[in-house]
Amino acid sequence: MSEQSDLRETVRVGYAAAALKVTQGGTACCGSEAVGIDENFGSGLYGSEEREALPADAVAASLGCGNPTAVADLREGERVLDLGSGGGIDVLLSARRVGMSGKVYGLDMTEEMLALALANKEKAGATNVEFLKGTIEAVPLPANTIDVVISNCVINLSVDKPAVFAEMFRVLTPGGRIGVSDVVAEDHLSADQRAERGNYVGCIAGALSFSEYRQGLEAAGFTDITLTSTHQVADGMHSAIVRAMKPATAPLLSLVETGGQAQGSSCCS
């Protein structure tokens, strides 16, 4: 296997173990051996009213570094895609915000997380939700069909971040937007220094710097890019809110164009 394939499989195994732990009555957050995260991640980053409105297993499976539904400004009737949807916490919260006239897709590579998310969907009675298996580098949805892309501490786990940014841009409608929570490094930290602060599966070693993140989004075509640190998760590493827009004048792609169907990366939701 290539180094990228090895990393992807390591991520898959780690989050499969986290999902199984929840299924067996445990919790996937706050120092999970499978993922290696701490109190800077997980369900504590959501308000008590949000947690109480969801199935307990959706809350227990939360592995994110923020609350993207709080920053995406979701509106009634919008179509939302959650990259790396995990146990479904952000999908279910988004579904409540967009209402029955909207639709929320959750994308994950891990069978165990998808099974947990589907069970949580049934418990929540969410009928405007659909979970898909696939990678965030090759989204199995047509172009120009999504109003908002959200993600919670997942993009840092991707082995091909330019592909993720390109896929977000592709599936968004012109004028669409992203509202992402992710781990981002201070610009002075090298890749080796980031790896010294935490492992890849724990959402640290694979993080981009603030400058790299902005440059990647710009290269994909995004505008109005902002990155705002919310809290430090390791020395020089921050949970950050990432916002950007697809220009309203972006060329329309064929609605029948779809991304690849390969299986792949998921994390921390």
Secondary structure, DSSP 8 states (H G I E B T S, - for coil): --HHHHHHHHHHHHHHHHHHHHHTT--S-SS-TTT---TTSSGGGS-HHHHHTS-HHHHHT---SS-GGGTS---TT-EEEEET-TTSHHHHHHHHHH-TTSEEEEEES-HHHHHHHHHHHHHHT-SSEEEEESBTTB-SSBTT-EEEEEEES-GGG-S-HHHHHHHHHHHEEEEEEEEEEEEEE-TT--HHHHHHT--TTTTSTT--BHHHHHHHHHHHT-EEEEEEEEEEEETTEEEEEEEEE--TTS----TT-B-----------
